[in-house]
Amino acid sequence: MLEDQRRMLLDARAQTPSAVAAAAAGRRRRPWLGPSGRLMIIAADHPARGALGVGERPMAMANRFELLDRIMVALARPGVDGVLGTADVIEDLLLLGALDGKLAIGSMNRGGLPGSVYEMDDRFTGYTASAIADGGLDGGKMLLRMDPDNPATVSTIASCAEAAGELAARQIRAIIEPFMVKRVDGRAVNDLGADAVIRSIAIASGLGTTSAYSWLKIPVVDDMERVAEASTLPTLLLGGDAGDRPDEMFTRWQKALQLPVVRGLVVGRNLLYPPGDDVAAAVDTAVGLL
């Protein structure tokens, strides 16, 4: 990002907040799916939950300008379809003109902060369905973590069902990211066993008044052939945290992408902060898998 871009962004934020709506209205839109029928989406909604760490770097995503820089490098690579983020990130990118011809997907519920006593209360503190429609965004993403031992889970299920229905009523895609959660030493941990992922998919698939516009975002786990047959909904693979094993991660993605229900990737930290920090190379490798 050039210095004048940084200055423009800060000045627009402080002096002309109406520039955000103007940039959204002027954004050049594109179809949800291109000719390939596949999607490569960059995820950038982690900071809104205070999740700033990547691997051994606990504050890797703390610098907003650096994060935006990396996102723009990724969006400029051939084969990248768009970005998923909260309003602050989406609006920064709109002001920078980085979302023309790209998909913009709004992240909706970020309230369950990791490590907090209310972590399972994943309230909708981000985009609403009406805000996504009014802002000309292309989809809404929601996190659905389900802990059978935590009563807050039922309100999250109900809120996700309502949001999926409201998006569908506007003919906007709802991307649902479901997990069954278990407690390990008092911490909430996503259960990545095949049976648990299948159960989460079954619950997510039935949410809302219609599933016509619902997509799933699921992790790559063992026994993916069986997992992928749990629903007919179009499915995107999430990146997770590969640590220092990117080759293993790419191999697992490549295998899972062969399954008929899988339509692409939604990846953030693994591509924006890869080992060696070569964002373009990491993104190109991921796109090549599609």
N, C-alpha and C positions, 0 to 999 in steps of 0.2 A: 504494500500500500504506500502510495506516495504521500509526502508530507502535506501537500495541498488537499489530498483526499481526507486525511485525518482532520485537518482544520475545517474543511467543509462539513464533515460529519458532526463535529463538536459545535460548530456555529449553528447548523440546522437544528440540532437538538435544543440548543439554548434559546435561539431567536425566532425560528420559524417552524414550530411543531406541525403546522398544517402541511409542511413539505412531505411528511410521511404519507398522508392520504393522497396527495397529488402524485407521488411516486407510485403508489399502489394502483391508482386509477390509470396511470400511463403505462403500466407494465405490459409488455407483449406476452400474451398467453400462448399455451401450446396444448395439444391433446394429452390426455392422461397417459396413454400408451403410444409409443412410436411404432414404426414398421416392424421392429424386432419383437414386439410384444413383451419386452423385458424392461425392468427399471433398475437404475443405479442411483440411490438416494444417499446423500451425505447427512448424517445425523448430527445435530448440534444443539440438543436440548439438555445436555447434562448439567451445565452450570446453574440452571434455574433450580436444581435440587441441591445445590452446593456440592455436587460431585465434580471436583476439579482435577482429580488425580488421574494419571495414566501410568500404569506399571509402577516403577519405582519413583516416579515424579509426582509427589502429592499435590503440587500446585501448578501442574503443567498448563492448565487452561485458565489460569488466573488473569493473564494479560489479554484483555479483550481485543486490542488491536492485532496482536499476534494470532489470536484465534480467527479473527475475520480475514486476516492475510491468508492463512492456511485454507480456510473455506473457499476463498476466491480462487486460489490456485487449483483446488479440487474441482470447482464448478467450471473452470475454463478447460478442463481436460475433455477430449472427445469421449462421448459415451456416457457422460454424467448427466442425469436427467433433472436433478433438483436437490433441494435441501429441506430438512425437517428441523424446525426450531421454535422457540418461544418468541413472543412478539418483539422483544428487544433485539434479538439476533436477526429475525426476518426484516425488521424495519431498518436496521443498520445496512443490511444487504440491499434493500430497496433504495435507500438513499444513495448508495454507492453504484446503483445501476447494474448490480451483479445478477439479478433474477430475470432479466429479459429472456424470454424463450425457455425458461426453466420452470419446473414445478416448485411450488411453495406450499409446504405442508405445515400446519400449525399444531404445536404440541399443547395439549389441553389440560392435563392434570399433573401438577408438579408439587403437590402439597405434602406428600409423605417423605419428609427429609430423612436421609439415611442416618441411622444411629439415634434418632430421636424417640421419645416415648410414644409419639403419635405416628411412627413411620408407616404403619399400615392404613392410616387415614389419608388415602390418596385423593384429597379434595381437588376439585377443578379450580385451580388458581391461575390458569392460563387462558387460552382462547376458548370462546364459546362457539357454538355452531353458527349463531347469527353473526358474530364478529368475523368468522372465517368467510361466510358468504358475502358480507358487506365489504370486506377487504379484498375480495377477488382471489382468495387463496384456493388451492386445488384439492385440499384434503385436510382431515383432522386426525391426529394420532392420540390415543389414550392408553395409559398403563393400567393393567388389570392384575394386581397382585392379590392372591387369595390365600389367607391364613385361616384354616378351619377353627383355630383356637382363639381367633381375635374377632370380637363382635364388630369392629370397624369395617370388616370385609364386606358386609352386606350393603353398607351405604355406597361403597366403591362400585360394587356390582350394579346397583340400581342407577348410579350416576352414569356409568359407562353405557348401560342400556338406553338411558334417556338420550345421551349425547349421540349414540349411533343412530337412533331413530330420528333425531332432529337433523342430523347431517343428511340422512337418506331422503328425508322430506324435501331437502333442497338439491337432491341429486348430486351430493358431494360424497366422495369416498371417506369412509371411516376406517382407519388402520388401528386394529386392536392388538395390543401386546400383552398376552396373558402369561401368568406364572402361578403355579402352586408354590406356597411358601412354607418352609419349616423352620423351627427354632434350633439353632446350634449354639450352645453356651450362651443362651439368652439373646442371640442375634438373629435377625430375620435373614434367611438365606433362600434364594430361589432353588427349588427342587428341580434339578436337570435330569432326573431319571426319565426314561422313555414313557413309563406309565403316567407319571405326574404331568409331563408335557401333553400327552394325549388327553388327559382329563381336563387340563386348562383349555385346550383347543375346543373340546366339546362344549364347555361352558361358554366360551367367547363366541362360538359360532351361533349360538341360540339367542344372543342378546338383541334387544330392540324389536321394533314393530315389523321390520323387514331386514333381511340379510343381503338384499340385492346390491347394496353399495359397500358392504363390509369386506375388508381385507384383513389378513392376519400377519403379524410380525412375530416370528418365533426363533428360538435359538437352534443352533445346529448341535444335536446330541447323538448319542449312540442309537442304533436301530432306527435311523431316519426314514427308511422305507416304510416301516410300520407307522411311525409318527405322521408321515405325510398323507396317510390314508384316513386320518381321523376327521377330515373335513373336505368339502369340495370348494371352500372359499379360496380365492387367490392368496398366495402366501409369499411373504418376503422374509428373507433370512436376516437376522440381526447379527452384529459383529461380535459382541461380547468383548472380553479382554484377553488378547492373545499373549500378553507379556512379551517374552523374548523368543517366541516360537512362531514367527509369521509364516514360515513355509508350511508348517503343520496346519495352521489356520486356513491358508489358501487351498490346501489339498482337501480339507473337509468341506469348504464351500463348493469347490469344483464338483465333488461327488454329489452333494445335496442339490446342486443346481440342475442336475440331470432329471430330477423327479418332476413329473408332469404338473403338479399343482404349484410348484415353486416358480415365481415370476421375477425374482430379482433379489437385490441386496439393499439393506439399509445399514450403513456402517459409519461410525463416527471416529472415535478415538484411535482405532487401529490404523486408519488411513490418514487422519489429520496429524497424528503424532507417532509415526512409525519409527522403528529402530533406524538410526541414521538420519532421521528427519527429512528424508526425500519424499515429500508429499506426492509430487507428480508421479514418481515411479511406483509408489504403493497404489495410487488410484488407478494407474494404467494396468497394473497387474490384476486388480480386482475387476476392472472393466473387461479385460481379456477373458476372464472366466465366464462371462455372459455370452 
